[in-house]
Amino acid sequence: MRAQRYLIASFVLLFSVARIAAAETGHDAWLRNAPLSREGLAALGMPVPGSVVVADSGGLVLHTAANELADAVARMTGKRPAIQAALPAGGAFIVCTLAEARRKWPHAAPASIGTDGFWLGAVQAGSGRVIVIAGDGARGAVYGAFALERAMSLGADLTTLNRTETPASPQRWVNEWDNLDGSIERGYGGRSVFFNDNRVLQDLTKAKDYARLLASIGVNACVVNSVNTNPLVMTDAFLPELGRLSQVFRPWGIRMALAVDFSMPTTIGGLDTFDPLAPAVVDFWKSRVDAVYRAVPDLGGFVLKADSEGRLGPSAYGRTHADAANVIARALRPHGGVFFYRGFVYDHHMDWRDLKNDRARAAWDNFHGLDGQFDDNVILQIKYGPIDFQAREPVSPLFGALKKTNQAVELQITQEYTGQQRHVCFLVPMWKEVLDFDLQSDGPGTPVSQIVSGRTFRRPAGGFVGVSNVGDSPTWLGADLAMANLYGFGRLAWNPSLTAQQIADEWTRLTFGHDPKVVETISSILLESWPAYEHYTGPLGAQTLTDITGPHYGPGIESSERNGWGQWHRADEQGIGMDRTIATGTGFIGQYSPPVAAVYESLATCPDELLLFMHHVPYTHRLHSGETVIQHIYDRHYLGAEQAAGFVARWRTLSGLIDAERYNEVLDRFEFQAGHAIVWRDAVNNWFARTSGIADRKGRVGNEPGRVEVEAMTLTGFAPRPVTPWETASKGVSVACQVSSGCAAQYDYRGAAGTVDIAVAYFDQSDGASKYRLMIGAREVGRWVANRDLPHVESNGHTATRTTFRGVRLAPGDLLRLEATPDANEPAPLDYIEIVPVAP
């Protein structure tokens, strides 16, 4: 829930925008199929056909494609084409397989298009022109129907249509980390659309709509349960539930899949062992898989997390990961199922004092020696970087090391380490860097995208996995702009040669319309958002400096040190960074091919953005830019916070051009992000200033003009309270209200008269909904409720936030008064106010 402010200006804004655009919830995402304008209809170059032809014998999936297209045309034109089996005299849309298209139009239709591919073509048929949507199979026709919808929405000329597309990778899966009780691990968009109370939901409408969204971007399988699996999912009692759930995916050609637990032979099979080489365990997996396929005949397969973060695995019996993968894959093979084995295997109890220990080495060390030992229906699912979905990591060297093993790249759509959908962070530019990175495994020309597609090493399987974690939020992921990441994942999995700019523009037009100002503003914000987030959260490849032992959200610089989790950045009074060199460090760099390793090994050639991932250097080390490491840290964190503030100003220019509901929802999130970016900026900069003892050359760190600490104000009922970690509160201290009826803090303003913005910094804990009011004399400036869904019950970097009141008139002698009423266990905590003059 958002913090609520009640200002006259906001009511005026809501009223004025509401007159211009109808409200939207975000549920339709990029499938709004908004009505085409007169210009949009003219751009098609021909009248929109009035019928969709599909053979009666076409089957469920082909008929789904036909009805989807008819519904989309109805939304775009106001008239739904008729679904019929016979070709009419005039124009028509024809939905069919390529084989049928070849029989009817052998000179126009391509000879082949590849698995899941489609052909869109404009063909003269008698007296009319028909638009053919032909799939390699029925699923390809679904993808073709959505591609045609997209083309029409974007203003394509249908008269010249002759387009063939085939996905770059055979496997394009999403993983949903849903628990059977309805909660979602690392989910920030509500509760599960599949499960609740250890049952499949009775009402699966939202799940059906999600299946449609996935089909529209070319996804062909969905793992519906968390990799931290509840064994109940594979029991006889639960299989009918899975059978019912699979029905929401089947019409769209999407195969449902499951996450399994390696210890299931003991937890649900009644065995005393889960040793993958034990005959009884082999029999268990065969019988269980057979039972699952009786309930879900088109199941796509399984994914497994083993020997990682407490999950049991083959190491319990001295067996290999290949032993573990193959026993399950062989049970899947007769059914056509594939088995994804996660490469996320590491020891989270490493001795941090041993400078040779390195979590980044783990994936390569665990799997490189097993290359060629996995069955052909096993796919090793490898996170894009060697740590854990950080805002900046190098590409995992394991991709280039496995030449006889199927591979898939695991990308995280849900923003676990990149703002958790509370911050806008468009991840497609980062993913593009990963996919385009040349690992030079067989000399130049082996980018990650080609390796995971199976092309580089001629593998039979491979592809993309996206950890999505949608929920029952109206916006699916909890925020409108976060859906650009889900869309971008699907588009890249289908065609990794697309640029981030293309995807951002396409998504913006489909989601918010074609107004040039809207498209330019939103696209540019999206493209700048990942660099901005990186700027204010983590410098030079040191990874996101978040609280890794907590929610992975707010700042917590020291949380990654002196523990076994292995996300160390080795910052001390002298310097910062992990020495991963071959010569003096952990040797991680040696896992890359020699040409790539040579670049990373030398300080002279290591790119600045990965410097601290690869090297430990003093704070005074000069970057390729000529700036010192410490000054770069200060500068970039100020730059990132300024960029976040700029997003607010730029979004405000769209008032009246976007429907009120989404405009105000996104504006509220940008305002929140700008405030939390300052929390990040101050926490990181103050921590490094204290640790290094080196001052900011520009005099900003620790010296914020216009900031008034609440503990220095005249307090009634408040008491100072230290905050942990100290850097997440200004001066390390907050105040907490000790009186249930309410408290107050007063400040006598002595600055110059003029118009100012007043920011109030406070802590919005998850264990209450405190109420606040800001007064100037007898004049109320605003009031709000601290009821955002922030991920902690204490005052710290996860709950630190700001609310800003803009355009306030102040004069010397004005009395500012903050009133606060605690709620439940939240003591209405406050940090500071900041008064910023507004430029005339």
N, C-alpha and C positions, 0 to 999 in steps of 0.2 A: 504494500500500500504506500502511496506516495505521501510525502509531507504536504499538508493542505494549507494554502494561504488564502485568506479572504481579503482581496483588495478590489476596490472599485474598478481599477483598470482591467482586472482579469474578467470581470463580468462584461465590460464593454467589448473586450476582445472576443469572448465566446459568442456574444450576440452578433457582432459584425461578421465573423467568419461563418457562422451558421447560416446566414442569409446567402452565402456564396456557394457553399458546397455541402452536400449531404454527408452526414456522419457515417464513418466506416469503423469497424472494429479491428480490422487487420486479419480477420479469419481467412479471407479469400487470398491473402498474400499476393503472389504475382499472377494469380489466376482470376483476377477481377474481370477480365474481358470487357473493359469499359466500353460503353456505346461509342461507335465510331462517328466522328464528326462528318460533315459533308465533304470536307477535304480528305478525311481518312477513307471514306467510301470511294471517292474519285481515284485515290492512289491505287486502289486494287486493280483498276484498268478494265473491269468488266462487272456486270451485274452479279451480285452474290447468288449462287445457285439456290433453288428452292427445294432441293431434295438431296438426301444422302442415301446412296445406294449401297446395300450390303446384302450378300447372299443369305437366304434363310438358314443355310447349312454352315454359315460362317463360324458358329460357335460363340461361347460366352465372351471371350476376350475381344474378338473382332467386333461383336455387337457393342461392347463397352466403348470401343474406339468410335464407332459410328454415333452412338448417343452422346458421347462427350463432345464430338464436333458439332452436332446439332444444337446442343445446349449452349456451347460457346458462341455459335453464330447467332442464336436467339438473343444472347446478352449484348452482342456487338451491334445487331441490326434491328432488334425488336421483333423479329419474325423467326420462328423456329422451322428449319427445313423438315420436310416429311421424311421419315425413315421408310424405305421401300426396297423391294428385291429387284424390281425391273427397272431398266434404264429408261428414263423419260425422253420425250422428243427434244426437249431443250437441254440446258446445261444442268450439271449435277456434280456433287462430290461423290467419288467412288472410293469406298474403303475395301481393300482386298489384300491378298497376299501377292508377292512378286510373281509367283507361278501363274496366277490368274491374269495378272497384268501382262505378262509375256504372251499368253495365249491370245489376248484381245488386241494388244498393241506391240507386236514383236519388234517393230522398227523404232519405237519410242522408249520402251522400258529397258533399263539396263539388264545385262546378262546375269549379274549377281550383285549382291550388296553386302554380304557378310552377316553373321549372326547378330540379331537384334537391330539390324539396319533397316532403312526405309528409303523409298523414292517418292518424291513429290513431283508431279508433272502435269502440265497443262496440255491436253490432247484434244484434237478436233474429233468429234464423234457425231456423224450425221450432220444435222443442222445446228448443233450446239457444241459448245466447248465444255469439256469436263475436267475437273481437277481430281487427279488420281492420287490416293494415299495408299501406297503399296508397301507392306512390310515383308521382310525376309520370312517372318512368321507372324502370328497374330500379335505378339508382343511388339514387334517392330511397327505394326500398324498403329498401335496405341502411341508409340513414341512419335510416329509421323503425324498423327492427328494433333498432338500437342505442339509439334513444330509448326504445323500449318496455322494453328491458333496464334502462336507467337508471331509468326510472319505477318498475319493479318493485323494483329494489334500494333505491330511496329511499322505498318504501312508498306508492305511488299506489293509489287506488281504481280498479280496472279497470272497474267497473260503470258509471261515469259518464264513461268515456273518450270524448272528442270533441275532438280537438286537431289543428290544422293548423299546420305550420311550413314556411317557405320561407327559405333562406339570404339574408342581407342583400346579399351580394356574389357575383357569378358566379364569380370566380377566388379560390380558397382554396388556395394553394400552399405547400409547404415547400421550402426549398433545403437540400441537404446538401452541405457543402464537402468531400466525400470525394475523395481522390486515387486514381488507379488503382493505386498501389503499396500501398494499404490504410491509409495514414495519413489523418488528418482535420485540416484546418486549423481552428484554434480549436475543436477537439473535445476534450472532457474526459471522455469515457465509453468510452475504449478505441479499438479499431481498427474499420475499416469493416465493415458488415454486407453490403456489396455487392462490394467489390473486394479483391484481394491480388495482388501480383506482376504487375501490369498485365493481369490477367484478372478476369473475374467469378468469384466464389467458386463452387466446386462445390456446397457445401452452403448453400442459400439459406433454410434454415428460419427463421433469425432475421429475414431480410428479409421473409419471408411474415408473420411475427408483427408486424413493424413496419407493414406495409401494413394489417393488421387494426386496429392502434391508430389509424392515421391515419384510416381510414374511420369509426371510432367517434366521431370528433370533427368529421366533416364535411369533411375535407381532400379535394380532388378531383384534385390533381396533385402529383408529387414530382420535383424535379430531383435526380438521383442523384450528380452529380459537381461538383467545385469550380468556382467562377467563375474561378479562376486555372487555366484549363483545359489539360489535356494533349491536344494535337491528335490523339493516337492514337485517342481515343474516336470520331472520325468517319471512321475509315479502313475500307475494305472488310473488312479482316481482323478488325476488332473488332465489326462490325455483328451477326454471329451471337451474339456474347456479349450484346449489348444485347437482342436478341430473346429470349434465354433469361431475362434479368433482368426484362423487362417482364411475363413470365408471373406473377410474384408479385403484381403490382398489379392485373392485369386482373380477377380474380374479384371484387374489391371495388369495381370501377367507378372505380378511380384510374388516371389517365393518367400514365405515366412521361414525364419531360421531361429535357432535356440542357442543360448550359452549353456554349457554343461560344466559340471564340477568333476575333477579327476577322482575324487574319493567316493563317487556315487556307488561303486560296487559294495562299499561297506555301509554307507549311510542309508541307501534304499534297497540294496541288493542282498543284504543279509550275509555277505561274505566277511571273512576276517582279514582280507587283503585287497589292495587295489594295485598290486604289482602288475604292470602292463604285460609282462611275459607269463603270468600265471594262466594256465588253461581255463580256470573258472572265470577269471576276469575277462578273457577273450570271449567266452560264452555269454557273460553278462552283457557286454557291449553289443554283441550281435542280437541278442534277444530284445534288449531295450530299444535299439535302433529299429528293429523290425516292428515293434509295437508302436513306436512313434509314427512310422510311415503308414501303418494301418489307419491311424487317426488323421494324419496329414500326408496324403500321398505325394504331394508336390513340395515337400519340405526342401529348403535349399541346402541345409546342412547345419553344422555346429561351429561354435567358436569356443576356445578354451583359454582361460588364464590359469597358469600352473606355476608352482615354485616362485611365487611373487607376492609380496606384501601379505604373507600369512596364508596364502592359498596352497593347499597340498599339491604335490607333483611327483614326478618320477624320482627325484633325488632321495625320497624316503626309502627307496629300495636300491639305490645305486644305479638306476637305469637312466637312459639318455632321453632327451626331448624327442628324438626321432622314435624311440620305442613307444613313448607316450602317445605321440601323434598317430603313428601308424596303426595301433590297435583299434583306435576309434575310426580312423579313415577307412580301414578295411571293412568295417561294419557298414559304413555309409556307401561304399562303392557300388554294390549291386542296385542301390536305389538312385544312383546318379548324384548323390550328395557330395559336397566338398567340406573340407575341414580346415578352418582357420585356427592356427596355433599362434598365440600372441608371443612376440619376441620381447615383451616387457618383463624380463626376468632379471632380478638383481637381489643382492643381499642388503636389507635395510638395517642391518646391525653391524655395519662395518666400523672399524676402529678409526675414528676421525684423526687420531694423532699420528697415524701412519701416512706419511706424505705420498706413498706409492699407491695407496688405495684410491680407486676412482670408479664411481658408478658409471661414468660415461663409457668405460670399457666393457660393461657387462654384456650387452647384447652380442657384440662381436665375439667376446670370449666364450659365451655359452653356445653359439650356433655356428661359428665359422668352421669348426672341425667336423660338423655334421653334414656339410654340404654333400648332396647326392644320396643321403640316407633316408630322405623323406619320400613317401609314396607320391605318385603324380596327382592325387586329389587332395594333397595337403598344401596349404598356402601359408607361408610364414607372414604373419601380420606385424609389421615393423613400424613403430612410431617414427615420425619424420625426423626427429632429432634423438640424440642418445640419452637425454635426461627424461623430460616429462612435459611436453606441450608448452614449453616456455615461449615467451614473446620473442626471444632470439636464441637460436641454437644452430650449430652447424648441422648439415645433413648427416644422418646416421651412416657411418662407413660400412655398415653391414649390407646395405643395398648393393654395393659394388663388389662384395666379397663372395656372394653366393651365386654361382654360375649354373648349378645343377638343382636348384630349389626354386619352386614357385614363390613369388613375393607379392605382397600388397602393402601399400603405404597407408598408415593409419593417421588420419587428420582429425582434429577435434573441432567440431562445429560449435558445440557448447563451450562457452568461454571460461573454462575453469581457472586458468591463470591469466586471462586477458580481460578482466573486468566483469565477468559473470553476468553479461547482458545489461548491467547497470551502466557500463561504459560502452560507448560505440567503439568497436574495434573490428573493422572489416579485414578479414584474414586472408582474402584471396591474394593480395600482393605478396604476403609471406609465403603462401603455398606455391605461388608461381616461382619464387626464388628457389624453393625446395625442388620442385618438379623440373625446372630448367637447369639445375646444377649438374655440371658434367663431372662425374666421378672418375672418368678416364680409366675405366676398368679394363677395357681392351683398346687403350689409346683414346684420343679425342673422339667425342661423339657418342658418349654413353650417358645421357641425362637420366635422372631418376624416372621421369615419366615413361621413357622407353624401356627401362629395366622392369618396372612393375607391370607394364602391359604384356610382358613376356617376349617382346620383340628382340631385345638385345641378346638374350641368351637362348632364344627359341624355346621358351617354356610353354606348356599347354594351358596354363592358367595363371592368373594374377590380376591385380587391379587396385581398386581404391576402397577404403573403408572410412566412413565418417561417423564419429561419435556424436550423435545428434541431440538426444535427450529432450525432445519436445514434450510439452505437457498440456494440460487442459486450459492454459491461459488463452484468451481470445487471440493473442498474437503468436501462439504456439511456443515460441522461445522466451516469452516474457517481455519482448520489446520489438517494436516494428522494424527498426533498422537491423536488428540481429538476424532477421530472416534473409538478408543479403548473403550471409555466410552459408546457409543451407542451400540457397539457390546456386551460389558460386561453387559449392562442392559438387553438386550434380552436374553443372555445366563443364567443370574441369575434368570430372571423372569420364564424361562423355568425350570431351575434346580438350585435352590439356594445352593445345596450341592457342586457345583463346587468350586474349590479354585481360588483365585486371580492369583496364579501362572499358573494354567491350562489355564485360560482365556487369560492371557497375552501371553503365549507361542503360543496358538492356533491362536490368532489374528495376532501375528507377523508373523507366518509362512504363513498364508493366505494372508497377506497384503504385506510382503516384501520378502518372500521366505524362503528357508530352510538352507541357509548357517549357520553353527553353530555359527560363530562369530556374524552374524547379529541377530540371534535369542537370543543369550545370552545377547548381549549388549542392544538391544531394550527392551527385557523383564525385565531386571534388572533395566533399567532406569525407565520404567513404574512403577514398584513396589516400587521404592524409591521416586517417584515424589510427592506423597501426603504427606509423612512425611517431605520432604524437604520444600514443600510449607507451611505447617503448621509451620515449624521451623522459617521461615523468615517473617511470617505474623501475627501470633497470639499465645501467650504462654498459656499453662496450662489450656485450656478451657475458656480463656477470650474472645473467638470468634475471627474471623478475624478482625483485627483492621483497617478496611477500612473506607472509607468515605460513611457512610450509608445514608446520606441525598443527596448524589450525585450518581455517576455511579456505586458504589459498586466495585470499581476496585483498585485504588491506596491507599496508606496509608492516614489515616485521623483520628488519634487516638481519638481526643476529639469530633469528629462529633457524636458519639453515646451517649454523655453525655448531660445533661441539655435540653432534649427535650422529647416529648411524645412517641417516637418510641419504647422505651422499650428494646433496645439492650445495656443497660448500663453495664459497667464493674466496675464502682464506684472507679476508680483510683484517688488517691489524694497524698498528701505529705507523708502520713503515710503507706498506703497499697493499696491493689487492690483486687477486686473480689466481687461478689454478695453473700450476705448471704441468702441462700435459705434453711437454716436448719429449722427443726420443732421447735427447742428450742428457737431460737432468731431471726430467719429470716422470709422469706415470706411464709414458709411452703411448698414450692414446693416439697421438698424431700418426704413429706408425701403422695404425689400422687402415689408413687411407692408401690409395695407390701412390707410388713414389712421386709423380708430378704434383698431386694435390698435397701430399705430406710436406713436400719441399716448400710450398707456399706458406703453410701454417707453421712450420718449424722455425722459420726465421722471423725475427722482429722486423726486419727490413721489408718483408713481403706480406706478413700476416695482416689481413684487412682490419682496420680499426674496430669495426663492428663486432669482431670476434676476438679481439685482443685478450680480454680478461678470461675468456673461456679457454684459451690456449696457453697463456703465459701469466706468470706472477711478476708484476713490475712495481717499482716505487711510484708514489703519487706524482712525483715530479717528472716521470717519463713523458717524453714528448711524442705525440701522435703524428701520423702523416700530415695532419692539418697544421702542425706546428704548436698546437695547444698542449698544455700538460693534462694528464689524466684527471687530476683533481679539479682543475678549472673546467674541463669538459663536463664533468659530473655536475658541477654547479650550473653551468650555462644551459646544458640540455634539459635539466629539470625545470628551470625557469621557462625555457622555450616550450616545453611540452605543456605546462600549465597555461601559457599564453595561447597556445593553439587550441586547447580545450575551451578557453574563454571565447576564442574566436568562433568556434562552432555555434555557440549560443547566438552571437550577433548575426552570423550568416543565416541561421535558421529563422531568426525573427523576420528576415526580409521576405520570407515565404508566406507571411500572414495574408490570408485571403486567397491564396493560390492552392491550398490544400484543405481538405475537410477539417472542421474544427476539432473533432475527436482525436484524430491522429496528429494534427498540428500541435495541440496542447500537450498530448502525451509525450511526444518526442521532445518538445521544448522543455518540459519538466525534467526529462532524463538528461538533456544537455546541461541544464542548470545544475543538476546534481553532480554530473561528471566534472563540470568546471570546479565545483567546490571540493570534490574529493581529489582532483588533480593537485590542488593546492595542499591538501593534507599529505599526499604523496611527496610532493616537491619539498615541503618543509621537513618531513620526517627523514627522507634520504639525505638531503643537504645538511641538516643539523647533525645527523649521526656521523657523516663523514668529516664535517668540520671539527667536531669534538674528537673523533678518533685520530685524524691525521694531524690536528693542530695547525693546519694551513688555512688561512683565511681566504674567503672569496675576494679575488682581486677587485671585483666591482662593488664590494661592500654591501651586498644584498642579504646574504645568509645571516640569520639571527638579528636582522635589522629591518623590520617590516613597518614602514611609515603608516601611521593611521591606526595601528593595531593597539587595542586596549585590552589587557588581560582582565578577565572578569574578577579574578581573585584580588585585583588592585582596585576594584570599584567598591562603592559603599554597599555592603551586603546585609540583607535581612533574611535570616533563616538558612542561608547557604553556608557551607563549610568547605574549605579547600580539601582536595583529595588527590594524591599522586596517581598518575596514569602509567600503566605498564603495557608495552614498552614505553619508556619515557619520551622517545622521539615522536610519538603519535599524538601528543598534546603540546600546544605552545607552552614553552618553558617547563614541560613535563607535568603540569598540574591542571586539574579541572576544579570546578566547584560542584557540589551535590546538595540538593535541597533536603533539609532535615525536618521539614514541617509539612505534614500531609495536606494542610490547607493552602499551601503555596509559599513561595519565596520571591525575593526581588533583589535586583542589583541596579545601582544607579551610578550615572556618570555625568559630571558637569562639563559640557562641551566648551572648550576654550579656543577652538580653531577659527579660521576665517569663515565669514558668511558665504553661502553659496549652495549650489545643488550638489548632492553627494549620493553615492550608493553606500548602503550600510549592510555589511555582511555579518551575520551572527553565526559563530562556530559553536556547535553543540555535539552531543553524542546521542544517537538514536539507537538505543539498545533494543533487542528483540523481546525483552521481558516486560514491556509496558508501552504506554502511549501518552507520554507527558504532553502537557499543553503549554504553549508559550505565547507571550504577547509583547510587542515592542511599542513603547509609548515615547513621544516627545512632548513633555509637559502633559497637557490634558488631551493631546491629539494622538489617536491610535494610528500607528503606521501600518501594522499588520499583525496577524495572529496565525499560528499554525499548530499542527499536531505532529509529534514525532512518531509516525506509525509506518515508516517504510519497513520493508522486509529485509533488514540487514542481518548478516549472519553471526551475531554474537550477543551475549548477555552482559558484557562488560563494556566499559568505556575504553576504547583502544582504536587502532587504525581501521578496523572493520566497521566500526559504528560512528567514527568521526565524520561529520558532514557540515555543510554550511547552507544557509538560506540567505538570499540577497534581496533587499528592497531597493529598488532603483528610483532615481529622480527625486530624492527626499530633500526638502529645503531645511537647512540648518543655519543657526546664527549663534554667535558667542553668548554663553549663558543658558542656552537650551539644556534642559535636563532630560537625558536619555534614561529610560527605565525599562529594564527587562523583567517581566513577571513570568514565573514558571510554577506549574502545578505538577507534582510527581504523579505517577500512575503505577499501580502494582509494585513491581520490584525495580522500576526505573526511577531514579531520584532526580529527574529533570536536570541532567548534568549539562553544564555550560563550559566553554573554553575561552572565547574572546569575542570582541566585536572589532570590526575593521571599517573605518570610514575613509572612503576613496572619493576625492573630488571628481566631478564629471566635467570633462573638457567642454568649454562653451562651443 
